[in-house]
Amino acid sequence: MSIGPWQIIIIVLLLVILFGRGKISELMGDVAKGIKSFKKGIAEDVDDAKDSAAETAKTIEHDAEEAIEKVKDKAKG
């Protein structure tokens, strides 16, 4: 058995009668705020990951340059 359109309409009407339009719209507003907050958090995590990846790349380059200098010094000495 599947839920038909009339059954959905009856459920929606019961919800409106029980909670009122104000309470339902308030709840939907809270859900929207939660979704926006979640998306903002994800975006900040992505930015942080990019920043840390850039720092790691700089550290690797710096370490490689130091290693090259040490090898050159040993070759001269």
For each residue, the residues with C-beta under 8 A, 3 or more apart:
1:
2:
3: 7 8
4: 7 8
5: 8 9
6: 9 10
7: 3 4 10 11
8: 3 4 5 11 12
9: 5 6 12 13
10: 6 7 13 14
11: 7 8 14 15
12: 8 9 15 16
13: 9 10 16 17
14: 10 11 17 18
15: 11 12 18 19 24
16: 12 13 19 20 21 24
17: 13 14
18: 14 15
19: 15 16 23 24 27
20: 16 23 24
21: 16 24 25
22: 25 26
23: 19 20 26 27
24: 15 16 19 20 21 27 28
25: 21 22 28 29
26: 22 23 29 30
27: 19 23 24 30 31
28: 24 25 31 32
29: 25 26 32 33
30: 26 27 33 34
31: 27 28 34 35
32: 28 29 35 36
33: 29 30 36 37
34: 30 31 37 38
35: 31 32 38 39
36: 32 33 39 40
37: 33 34 40 41
38: 34 35 41 42
39: 35 36 42 43
40: 36 37 43 44
41: 37 38 44 45
42: 38 39 45 46
43: 39 40 46 47
44: 40 41 47 48
45: 41 42 48 49
46: 42 43 49 50
47: 43 44 50 51
48: 44 45 51 52
49: 45 46 52 53
50: 46 47 53 54
51: 47 48 54 55
52: 48 49 55 56
53: 49 50 56 57
54: 50 51 57 58
55: 51 52 58 59
56: 52 53 59 60
57: 53 54 60 61
58: 54 55 61 62
59: 55 56 62 63
60: 56 57 63 64
61: 57 58 64 65
62: 58 59 65 66
63: 59 60 66 67
64: 60 61 67 68
65: 61 62 68 69
66: 62 63 69 70
67: 63 64 70 71
68: 64 65 71 72
69: 65 66 72 73
70: 66 67 73 74
71: 67 68 74 75
72: 68 69 75 76
73: 69 70 76 77
74: 70 71 77
75: 71 72
76: 72 73
77: 73 74
